[in-house]
């Protein structure tokens, strides 16, 4: 029973280390274009996406305050997209494009 608790504790502390490392089948691997795009975007720091999202929120607030509501809505909708792109970028850095 004690070894089971230790194993669970280990898995909770290091979840990435316990993930299976099976290689995907050839038909499920990323193409050359996707892989090259991911290699280039992996060079972008993860916090760049966060600060870009915060900037779009600030720009939207500024546009709203000067009476440009339609433009404010447009710019404000960039924030979730930037945050999702940042999450994807982080996943690629941690797990690789093919999950290997």
SEROPA-335150 format. One record per atom (N, C-alpha, C): residue number from 0; residue in three letters; atom name; x, y, z. Coordinates in steps of 0.2 Angstrom, whole numbers. Layout:
<pts>
pt i: NUM; aa: ALA; at: CA; xx: X; yy: Y; zz: Z $
...
</pts>
This chain:
<pts>
pt i: 0; aa: UNK; at: N; xx: 4; yy: -6; zz: 0 $
pt i: 0; aa: UNK; at: CA; xx: 0; yy: 0; zz: 0 $
pt i: 0; aa: UNK; at: C; xx: 4; yy: 6; zz: 0 $
pt i: 1; aa: UNK; at: N; xx: 10; yy: 6; zz: 4 $
pt i: 1; aa: UNK; at: CA; xx: 14; yy: 12; zz: 4 $
pt i: 1; aa: UNK; at: C; xx: 18; yy: 13; zz: -2 $
pt i: 2; aa: UNK; at: N; xx: 20; yy: 8; zz: -6 $
pt i: 2; aa: UNK; at: CA; xx: 23; yy: 9; zz: -13 $
pt i: 2; aa: UNK; at: C; xx: 18; yy: 12; zz: -18 $
pt i: 3; aa: UNK; at: N; xx: 11; yy: 11; zz: -17 $
pt i: 3; aa: UNK; at: CA; xx: 6; yy: 13; zz: -21 $
pt i: 3; aa: UNK; at: C; xx: 6; yy: 21; zz: -20 $
pt i: 4; aa: UNK; at: N; xx: 6; yy: 23; zz: -14 $
pt i: 4; aa: UNK; at: CA; xx: 6; yy: 30; zz: -12 $
pt i: 4; aa: UNK; at: C; xx: 12; yy: 34; zz: -15 $
pt i: 5; aa: UNK; at: N; xx: 18; yy: 30; zz: -14 $
pt i: 5; aa: UNK; at: CA; xx: 24; yy: 33; zz: -17 $
pt i: 5; aa: UNK; at: C; xx: 23; yy: 34; zz: -24 $
pt i: 6; aa: UNK; at: N; xx: 21; yy: 29; zz: -28 $
pt i: 6; aa: UNK; at: CA; xx: 20; yy: 30; zz: -35 $
pt i: 6; aa: UNK; at: C; xx: 15; yy: 35; zz: -37 $
pt i: 7; aa: UNK; at: N; xx: 10; yy: 36; zz: -34 $
pt i: 7; aa: UNK; at: CA; xx: 5; yy: 41; zz: -35 $
pt i: 7; aa: UNK; at: C; xx: 8; yy: 48; zz: -34 $
pt i: 8; aa: UNK; at: N; xx: 12; yy: 48; zz: -28 $
pt i: 8; aa: UNK; at: CA; xx: 15; yy: 55; zz: -27 $
pt i: 8; aa: UNK; at: C; xx: 20; yy: 57; zz: -32 $
pt i: 9; aa: UNK; at: N; xx: 24; yy: 52; zz: -34 $
pt i: 9; aa: UNK; at: CA; xx: 29; yy: 53; zz: -40 $
pt i: 9; aa: UNK; at: C; xx: 25; yy: 55; zz: -46 $
pt i: 10; aa: UNK; at: N; xx: 20; yy: 52; zz: -48 $
pt i: 10; aa: UNK; at: CA; xx: 16; yy: 54; zz: -54 $
pt i: 10; aa: UNK; at: C; xx: 13; yy: 61; zz: -53 $
pt i: 11; aa: UNK; at: N; xx: 11; yy: 63; zz: -47 $
pt i: 11; aa: UNK; at: CA; xx: 8; yy: 69; zz: -47 $
pt i: 11; aa: UNK; at: C; xx: 14; yy: 75; zz: -47 $
pt i: 12; aa: UNK; at: N; xx: 20; yy: 73; zz: -44 $
pt i: 12; aa: UNK; at: CA; xx: 25; yy: 78; zz: -45 $
pt i: 12; aa: UNK; at: C; xx: 28; yy: 79; zz: -51 $
pt i: 13; aa: UNK; at: N; xx: 28; yy: 73; zz: -55 $
pt i: 13; aa: UNK; at: CA; xx: 32; yy: 73; zz: -62 $
pt i: 13; aa: UNK; at: C; xx: 27; yy: 70; zz: -67 $
pt i: 14; aa: UNK; at: N; xx: 21; yy: 74; zz: -69 $
pt i: 14; aa: UNK; at: CA; xx: 17; yy: 71; zz: -74 $
pt i: 14; aa: UNK; at: C; xx: 20; yy: 69; zz: -80 $
pt i: 15; aa: UNK; at: N; xx: 24; yy: 74; zz: -83 $
pt i: 15; aa: UNK; at: CA; xx: 27; yy: 73; zz: -89 $
pt i: 15; aa: UNK; at: C; xx: 31; yy: 67; zz: -90 $
pt i: 16; aa: UNK; at: N; xx: 35; yy: 66; zz: -84 $
pt i: 16; aa: UNK; at: CA; xx: 40; yy: 60; zz: -84 $
pt i: 16; aa: UNK; at: C; xx: 36; yy: 53; zz: -85 $
pt i: 17; aa: UNK; at: N; xx: 30; yy: 53; zz: -83 $
pt i: 17; aa: UNK; at: CA; xx: 26; yy: 47; zz: -83 $
pt i: 17; aa: UNK; at: C; xx: 22; yy: 46; zz: -89 $
pt i: 18; aa: UNK; at: N; xx: 22; yy: 51; zz: -94 $
pt i: 18; aa: UNK; at: CA; xx: 18; yy: 50; zz: -100 $
pt i: 18; aa: UNK; at: C; xx: 21; yy: 45; zz: -105 $
pt i: 19; aa: UNK; at: N; xx: 17; yy: 41; zz: -108 $
pt i: 19; aa: UNK; at: CA; xx: 20; yy: 36; zz: -113 $
pt i: 19; aa: UNK; at: C; xx: 24; yy: 40; zz: -118 $
pt i: 20; aa: UNK; at: N; xx: 30; yy: 36; zz: -121 $
pt i: 20; aa: UNK; at: CA; xx: 34; yy: 39; zz: -126 $
pt i: 20; aa: UNK; at: C; xx: 34; yy: 35; zz: -132 $
pt i: 21; aa: UNK; at: N; xx: 28; yy: 33; zz: -134 $
pt i: 21; aa: UNK; at: CA; xx: 27; yy: 29; zz: -140 $
pt i: 21; aa: UNK; at: C; xx: 27; yy: 34; zz: -146 $
pt i: 22; aa: UNK; at: N; xx: 30; yy: 32; zz: -151 $
pt i: 22; aa: UNK; at: CA; xx: 31; yy: 36; zz: -157 $
pt i: 22; aa: UNK; at: C; xx: 25; yy: 35; zz: -161 $
pt i: 23; aa: UNK; at: N; xx: 22; yy: 41; zz: -164 $
pt i: 23; aa: UNK; at: CA; xx: 16; yy: 40; zz: -168 $
pt i: 23; aa: UNK; at: C; xx: 17; yy: 37; zz: -175 $
pt i: 24; aa: UNK; at: N; xx: 12; yy: 34; zz: -177 $
pt i: 24; aa: UNK; at: CA; xx: 12; yy: 30; zz: -184 $
pt i: 24; aa: UNK; at: C; xx: 14; yy: 35; zz: -189 $
pt i: 25; aa: UNK; at: N; xx: 17; yy: 33; zz: -194 $
pt i: 25; aa: UNK; at: CA; xx: 19; yy: 37; zz: -200 $
pt i: 25; aa: UNK; at: C; xx: 14; yy: 42; zz: -203 $
pt i: 26; aa: UNK; at: N; xx: 8; yy: 39; zz: -203 $
pt i: 26; aa: UNK; at: CA; xx: 2; yy: 43; zz: -206 $
pt i: 26; aa: UNK; at: C; xx: -1; yy: 48; zz: -201 $
pt i: 27; aa: UNK; at: N; xx: 2; yy: 48; zz: -195 $
pt i: 27; aa: UNK; at: CA; xx: -1; yy: 53; zz: -190 $
pt i: 27; aa: UNK; at: C; xx: 4; yy: 58; zz: -189 $
pt i: 28; aa: UNK; at: N; xx: 10; yy: 58; zz: -192 $
pt i: 28; aa: UNK; at: CA; xx: 15; yy: 63; zz: -190 $
pt i: 28; aa: UNK; at: C; xx: 14; yy: 69; zz: -194 $
pt i: 29; aa: UNK; at: N; xx: 17; yy: 74; zz: -191 $
pt i: 29; aa: UNK; at: CA; xx: 16; yy: 81; zz: -194 $
pt i: 29; aa: UNK; at: C; xx: 20; yy: 81; zz: -201 $
pt i: 30; aa: UNK; at: N; xx: 17; yy: 85; zz: -205 $
pt i: 30; aa: UNK; at: CA; xx: 21; yy: 86; zz: -212 $
pt i: 30; aa: UNK; at: C; xx: 27; yy: 91; zz: -211 $
pt i: 31; aa: UNK; at: N; xx: 30; yy: 92; zz: -216 $
pt i: 31; aa: UNK; at: CA; xx: 36; yy: 96; zz: -216 $
pt i: 31; aa: UNK; at: C; xx: 35; yy: 103; zz: -215 $
pt i: 32; aa: UNK; at: N; xx: 30; yy: 106; zz: -218 $
pt i: 32; aa: UNK; at: CA; xx: 28; yy: 113; zz: -217 $
pt i: 32; aa: UNK; at: C; xx: 26; yy: 114; zz: -210 $
pt i: 33; aa: UNK; at: N; xx: 22; yy: 110; zz: -207 $
pt i: 33; aa: UNK; at: CA; xx: 20; yy: 111; zz: -200 $
pt i: 33; aa: UNK; at: C; xx: 26; yy: 111; zz: -195 $
pt i: 34; aa: UNK; at: N; xx: 30; yy: 106; zz: -196 $
pt i: 34; aa: UNK; at: CA; xx: 36; yy: 105; zz: -192 $
pt i: 34; aa: UNK; at: C; xx: 40; yy: 111; zz: -193 $
pt i: 35; aa: UNK; at: N; xx: 41; yy: 114; zz: -199 $
pt i: 35; aa: UNK; at: CA; xx: 46; yy: 119; zz: -199 $
pt i: 35; aa: UNK; at: C; xx: 43; yy: 126; zz: -196 $
pt i: 36; aa: UNK; at: N; xx: 36; yy: 126; zz: -197 $
pt i: 36; aa: UNK; at: CA; xx: 33; yy: 132; zz: -193 $
pt i: 36; aa: UNK; at: C; xx: 34; yy: 132; zz: -186 $
pt i: 37; aa: UNK; at: N; xx: 33; yy: 125; zz: -183 $
pt i: 37; aa: UNK; at: CA; xx: 33; yy: 124; zz: -176 $
pt i: 37; aa: UNK; at: C; xx: 40; yy: 126; zz: -174 $
pt i: 38; aa: UNK; at: N; xx: 45; yy: 124; zz: -177 $
pt i: 38; aa: UNK; at: CA; xx: 52; yy: 125; zz: -176 $
pt i: 38; aa: UNK; at: C; xx: 54; yy: 132; zz: -175 $
pt i: 39; aa: UNK; at: N; xx: 51; yy: 136; zz: -180 $
pt i: 39; aa: UNK; at: CA; xx: 52; yy: 143; zz: -180 $
pt i: 39; aa: UNK; at: C; xx: 48; yy: 147; zz: -174 $
pt i: 40; aa: UNK; at: N; xx: 42; yy: 145; zz: -173 $
pt i: 40; aa: UNK; at: CA; xx: 38; yy: 148; zz: -168 $
pt i: 40; aa: UNK; at: C; xx: 40; yy: 146; zz: -161 $
pt i: 41; aa: UNK; at: N; xx: 44; yy: 141; zz: -160 $
pt i: 41; aa: UNK; at: CA; xx: 46; yy: 138; zz: -154 $
pt i: 41; aa: UNK; at: C; xx: 52; yy: 143; zz: -151 $
pt i: 42; aa: UNK; at: N; xx: 54; yy: 147; zz: -156 $
pt i: 42; aa: UNK; at: CA; xx: 60; yy: 152; zz: -154 $
pt i: 42; aa: UNK; at: C; xx: 56; yy: 158; zz: -150 $
pt i: 43; aa: UNK; at: N; xx: 50; yy: 159; zz: -151 $
pt i: 43; aa: UNK; at: CA; xx: 47; yy: 165; zz: -148 $
pt i: 43; aa: UNK; at: C; xx: 46; yy: 163; zz: -141 $
pt i: 44; aa: UNK; at: N; xx: 48; yy: 168; zz: -136 $
pt i: 44; aa: UNK; at: CA; xx: 47; yy: 167; zz: -129 $
pt i: 44; aa: UNK; at: C; xx: 39; yy: 166; zz: -128 $
pt i: 45; aa: UNK; at: N; xx: 37; yy: 162; zz: -123 $
pt i: 45; aa: UNK; at: CA; xx: 30; yy: 161; zz: -121 $
pt i: 45; aa: UNK; at: C; xx: 27; yy: 167; zz: -119 $
pt i: 46; aa: UNK; at: N; xx: 31; yy: 171; zz: -115 $
pt i: 46; aa: UNK; at: CA; xx: 28; yy: 177; zz: -112 $
pt i: 46; aa: UNK; at: C; xx: 26; yy: 182; zz: -117 $
pt i: 47; aa: UNK; at: N; xx: 29; yy: 182; zz: -123 $
pt i: 47; aa: UNK; at: CA; xx: 27; yy: 186; zz: -129 $
pt i: 47; aa: UNK; at: C; xx: 20; yy: 186; zz: -130 $
pt i: 48; aa: UNK; at: N; xx: 17; yy: 180; zz: -130 $
pt i: 48; aa: UNK; at: CA; xx: 10; yy: 179; zz: -132 $
pt i: 48; aa: UNK; at: C; xx: 6; yy: 182; zz: -126 $
pt i: 49; aa: UNK; at: N; xx: 8; yy: 181; zz: -120 $
pt i: 49; aa: UNK; at: CA; xx: 4; yy: 184; zz: -114 $
pt i: 49; aa: UNK; at: C; xx: 4; yy: 192; zz: -114 $
pt i: 50; aa: UNK; at: N; xx: 10; yy: 195; zz: -116 $
pt i: 50; aa: UNK; at: CA; xx: 10; yy: 202; zz: -116 $
pt i: 50; aa: UNK; at: C; xx: 6; yy: 205; zz: -122 $
pt i: 51; aa: UNK; at: N; xx: 6; yy: 201; zz: -127 $
pt i: 51; aa: UNK; at: CA; xx: 3; yy: 203; zz: -133 $
pt i: 51; aa: UNK; at: C; xx: -5; yy: 203; zz: -132 $
pt i: 52; aa: UNK; at: N; xx: -7; yy: 198; zz: -128 $
pt i: 52; aa: UNK; at: CA; xx: -14; yy: 198; zz: -126 $
pt i: 52; aa: UNK; at: C; xx: -16; yy: 204; zz: -121 $
pt i: 53; aa: UNK; at: N; xx: -12; yy: 205; zz: -116 $
pt i: 53; aa: UNK; at: CA; xx: -13; yy: 211; zz: -112 $
pt i: 53; aa: UNK; at: C; xx: -13; yy: 217; zz: -116 $
pt i: 54; aa: UNK; at: N; xx: -8; yy: 218; zz: -121 $
pt i: 54; aa: UNK; at: CA; xx: -8; yy: 224; zz: -125 $
pt i: 54; aa: UNK; at: C; xx: -15; yy: 225; zz: -129 $
pt i: 55; aa: UNK; at: N; xx: -17; yy: 219; zz: -131 $
pt i: 55; aa: UNK; at: CA; xx: -24; yy: 220; zz: -135 $
pt i: 55; aa: UNK; at: C; xx: -29; yy: 222; zz: -131 $
pt i: 56; aa: UNK; at: N; xx: -29; yy: 219; zz: -125 $
pt i: 56; aa: UNK; at: CA; xx: -35; yy: 221; zz: -120 $
pt i: 56; aa: UNK; at: C; xx: -34; yy: 229; zz: -118 $
pt i: 57; aa: UNK; at: N; xx: -28; yy: 231; zz: -117 $
pt i: 57; aa: UNK; at: CA; xx: -27; yy: 238; zz: -116 $
pt i: 57; aa: UNK; at: C; xx: -29; yy: 243; zz: -122 $
pt i: 58; aa: UNK; at: N; xx: -27; yy: 240; zz: -128 $
pt i: 58; aa: UNK; at: CA; xx: -29; yy: 244; zz: -134 $
pt i: 58; aa: UNK; at: C; xx: -36; yy: 244; zz: -135 $
pt i: 59; aa: UNK; at: N; xx: -40; yy: 239; zz: -133 $
pt i: 59; aa: UNK; at: CA; xx: -47; yy: 239; zz: -134 $
pt i: 59; aa: UNK; at: C; xx: -50; yy: 243; zz: -129 $
pt i: 60; aa: UNK; at: N; xx: -47; yy: 244; zz: -123 $
pt i: 60; aa: UNK; at: CA; xx: -50; yy: 248; zz: -118 $
pt i: 60; aa: UNK; at: C; xx: -49; yy: 255; zz: -120 $
pt i: 61; aa: UNK; at: N; xx: -43; yy: 257; zz: -123 $
pt i: 61; aa: UNK; at: CA; xx: -42; yy: 264; zz: -125 $
pt i: 61; aa: UNK; at: C; xx: -47; yy: 265; zz: -131 $
pt i: 62; aa: UNK; at: N; xx: -47; yy: 261; zz: -135 $
pt i: 62; aa: UNK; at: CA; xx: -52; yy: 262; zz: -141 $
pt i: 62; aa: UNK; at: C; xx: -59; yy: 263; zz: -139 $
pt i: 63; aa: UNK; at: N; xx: -61; yy: 259; zz: -134 $
pt i: 63; aa: UNK; at: CA; xx: -68; yy: 260; zz: -131 $
pt i: 63; aa: UNK; at: C; xx: -69; yy: 267; zz: -128 $
pt i: 64; aa: UNK; at: N; xx: -63; yy: 269; zz: -124 $
pt i: 64; aa: UNK; at: CA; xx: -64; yy: 276; zz: -120 $
pt i: 64; aa: UNK; at: C; xx: -64; yy: 282; zz: -125 $
pt i: 65; aa: UNK; at: N; xx: -61; yy: 281; zz: -131 $
pt i: 65; aa: UNK; at: CA; xx: -61; yy: 286; zz: -136 $
pt i: 65; aa: UNK; at: C; xx: -67; yy: 286; zz: -141 $
pt i: 66; aa: UNK; at: N; xx: -72; yy: 281; zz: -139 $
pt i: 66; aa: UNK; at: CA; xx: -78; yy: 281; zz: -143 $
pt i: 66; aa: UNK; at: C; xx: -78; yy: 277; zz: -149 $
pt i: 67; aa: UNK; at: N; xx: -73; yy: 272; zz: -150 $
pt i: 67; aa: UNK; at: CA; xx: -73; yy: 268; zz: -156 $
pt i: 67; aa: UNK; at: C; xx: -74; yy: 261; zz: -154 $
pt i: 68; aa: UNK; at: N; xx: -81; yy: 260; zz: -153 $
pt i: 68; aa: UNK; at: CA; xx: -83; yy: 254; zz: -150 $
pt i: 68; aa: UNK; at: C; xx: -82; yy: 248; zz: -154 $
pt i: 69; aa: UNK; at: N; xx: -83; yy: 249; zz: -161 $
pt i: 69; aa: UNK; at: CA; xx: -83; yy: 243; zz: -165 $
pt i: 69; aa: UNK; at: C; xx: -75; yy: 241; zz: -166 $
pt i: 70; aa: UNK; at: N; xx: -71; yy: 246; zz: -166 $
pt i: 70; aa: UNK; at: CA; xx: -64; yy: 244; zz: -167 $
pt i: 70; aa: UNK; at: C; xx: -61; yy: 241; zz: -160 $
pt i: 71; aa: UNK; at: N; xx: -64; yy: 243; zz: -155 $
pt i: 71; aa: UNK; at: CA; xx: -63; yy: 240; zz: -148 $
pt i: 71; aa: UNK; at: C; xx: -65; yy: 233; zz: -148 $
pt i: 72; aa: UNK; at: N; xx: -70; yy: 231; zz: -150 $
pt i: 72; aa: UNK; at: CA; xx: -73; yy: 224; zz: -150 $
pt i: 72; aa: UNK; at: C; xx: -68; yy: 220; zz: -154 $
pt i: 73; aa: UNK; at: N; xx: -66; yy: 223; zz: -160 $
pt i: 73; aa: UNK; at: CA; xx: -62; yy: 219; zz: -165 $
pt i: 73; aa: UNK; at: C; xx: -55; yy: 217; zz: -161 $
pt i: 74; aa: UNK; at: N; xx: -52; yy: 223; zz: -159 $
pt i: 74; aa: UNK; at: CA; xx: -45; yy: 222; zz: -155 $
pt i: 74; aa: UNK; at: C; xx: -46; yy: 218; zz: -149 $
pt i: 75; aa: UNK; at: N; xx: -51; yy: 218; zz: -145 $
pt i: 75; aa: UNK; at: CA; xx: -52; yy: 215; zz: -139 $
pt i: 75; aa: UNK; at: C; xx: -53; yy: 207; zz: -140 $
pt i: 76; aa: UNK; at: N; xx: -55; yy: 205; zz: -146 $
pt i: 76; aa: UNK; at: CA; xx: -56; yy: 198; zz: -148 $
pt i: 76; aa: UNK; at: C; xx: -49; yy: 195; zz: -150 $
pt i: 77; aa: UNK; at: N; xx: -44; yy: 199; zz: -150 $
pt i: 77; aa: UNK; at: CA; xx: -37; yy: 196; zz: -151 $
pt i: 77; aa: UNK; at: C; xx: -34; yy: 192; zz: -145 $
pt i: 78; aa: UNK; at: N; xx: -36; yy: 194; zz: -139 $
pt i: 78; aa: UNK; at: CA; xx: -33; yy: 192; zz: -133 $
pt i: 78; aa: UNK; at: C; xx: -34; yy: 184; zz: -132 $
pt i: 79; aa: UNK; at: N; xx: -40; yy: 181; zz: -133 $
pt i: 79; aa: UNK; at: CA; xx: -41; yy: 174; zz: -132 $
pt i: 79; aa: UNK; at: C; xx: -37; yy: 170; zz: -138 $
pt i: 80; aa: UNK; at: N; xx: -37; yy: 173; zz: -144 $
pt i: 80; aa: UNK; at: CA; xx: -33; yy: 170; zz: -149 $
pt i: 80; aa: UNK; at: C; xx: -25; yy: 169; zz: -147 $
pt i: 81; aa: UNK; at: N; xx: -23; yy: 175; zz: -145 $
pt i: 81; aa: UNK; at: CA; xx: -16; yy: 175; zz: -143 $
pt i: 81; aa: UNK; at: C; xx: -14; yy: 171; zz: -137 $
pt i: 82; aa: UNK; at: N; xx: -19; yy: 170; zz: -132 $
pt i: 82; aa: UNK; at: CA; xx: -17; yy: 166; zz: -127 $
pt i: 82; aa: UNK; at: C; xx: -18; yy: 158; zz: -129 $
pt i: 83; aa: UNK; at: N; xx: -22; yy: 157; zz: -134 $
pt i: 83; aa: UNK; at: CA; xx: -22; yy: 150; zz: -136 $
pt i: 83; aa: UNK; at: C; xx: -16; yy: 148; zz: -140 $
pt i: 84; aa: UNK; at: N; xx: -14; yy: 153; zz: -144 $
pt i: 84; aa: UNK; at: CA; xx: -8; yy: 152; zz: -148 $
pt i: 84; aa: UNK; at: C; xx: -2; yy: 151; zz: -143 $
pt i: 85; aa: UNK; at: N; xx: -2; yy: 155; zz: -138 $
pt i: 85; aa: UNK; at: CA; xx: 4; yy: 154; zz: -133 $
pt i: 85; aa: UNK; at: C; xx: 4; yy: 147; zz: -129 $
pt i: 86; aa: UNK; at: N; xx: -2; yy: 145; zz: -128 $
pt i: 86; aa: UNK; at: CA; xx: -3; yy: 138; zz: -125 $
pt i: 86; aa: UNK; at: C; xx: 0; yy: 133; zz: -130 $
pt i: 87; aa: UNK; at: N; xx: -2; yy: 133; zz: -136 $
pt i: 87; aa: UNK; at: CA; xx: 0; yy: 129; zz: -141 $
pt i: 87; aa: UNK; at: C; xx: 8; yy: 129; zz: -142 $
pt i: 88; aa: UNK; at: N; xx: 10; yy: 135; zz: -142 $
pt i: 88; aa: UNK; at: CA; xx: 18; yy: 136; zz: -142 $
pt i: 88; aa: UNK; at: C; xx: 21; yy: 132; zz: -137 $
pt i: 89; aa: UNK; at: N; xx: 18; yy: 133; zz: -131 $
pt i: 89; aa: UNK; at: CA; xx: 21; yy: 130; zz: -125 $
pt i: 89; aa: UNK; at: C; xx: 21; yy: 122; zz: -125 $
pt i: 90; aa: UNK; at: N; xx: 15; yy: 120; zz: -127 $
pt i: 90; aa: UNK; at: CA; xx: 14; yy: 112; zz: -128 $
pt i: 90; aa: UNK; at: C; xx: 20; yy: 110; zz: -133 $
pt i: 91; aa: UNK; at: N; xx: 21; yy: 113; zz: -139 $
pt i: 91; aa: UNK; at: CA; xx: 26; yy: 111; zz: -144 $
pt i: 91; aa: UNK; at: C; xx: 33; yy: 111; zz: -141 $
pt i: 92; aa: UNK; at: N; xx: 34; yy: 116; zz: -137 $
pt i: 92; aa: UNK; at: CA; xx: 41; yy: 116; zz: -133 $
pt i: 92; aa: UNK; at: C; xx: 42; yy: 111; zz: -128 $
pt i: 93; aa: UNK; at: N; xx: 36; yy: 109; zz: -125 $
pt i: 93; aa: UNK; at: CA; xx: 37; yy: 104; zz: -120 $
pt i: 93; aa: UNK; at: C; xx: 37; yy: 97; zz: -123 $
pt i: 94; aa: UNK; at: N; xx: 32; yy: 96; zz: -127 $
pt i: 94; aa: UNK; at: CA; xx: 31; yy: 89; zz: -130 $
pt i: 94; aa: UNK; at: C; xx: 33; yy: 87; zz: -137 $
pt i: 95; aa: UNK; at: N; xx: 35; yy: 92; zz: -141 $
pt i: 95; aa: UNK; at: CA; xx: 37; yy: 91; zz: -148 $
pt i: 95; aa: UNK; at: C; xx: 31; yy: 91; zz: -152 $
pt i: 96; aa: UNK; at: N; xx: 31; yy: 92; zz: -158 $
pt i: 96; aa: UNK; at: CA; xx: 26; yy: 92; zz: -163 $
pt i: 96; aa: UNK; at: C; xx: 22; yy: 85; zz: -164 $
pt i: 97; aa: UNK; at: N; xx: 26; yy: 80; zz: -163 $
pt i: 97; aa: UNK; at: CA; xx: 23; yy: 73; zz: -164 $
pt i: 97; aa: UNK; at: C; xx: 22; yy: 70; zz: -157 $
pt i: 98; aa: UNK; at: N; xx: 23; yy: 73; zz: -152 $
pt i: 98; aa: UNK; at: CA; xx: 22; yy: 71; zz: -145 $
pt i: 98; aa: UNK; at: C; xx: 27; yy: 66; zz: -143 $
pt i: 99; aa: UNK; at: N; xx: 33; yy: 66; zz: -146 $
pt i: 99; aa: UNK; at: CA; xx: 38; yy: 61; zz: -144 $
pt i: 99; aa: UNK; at: C; xx: 43; yy: 65; zz: -139 $
</pts>
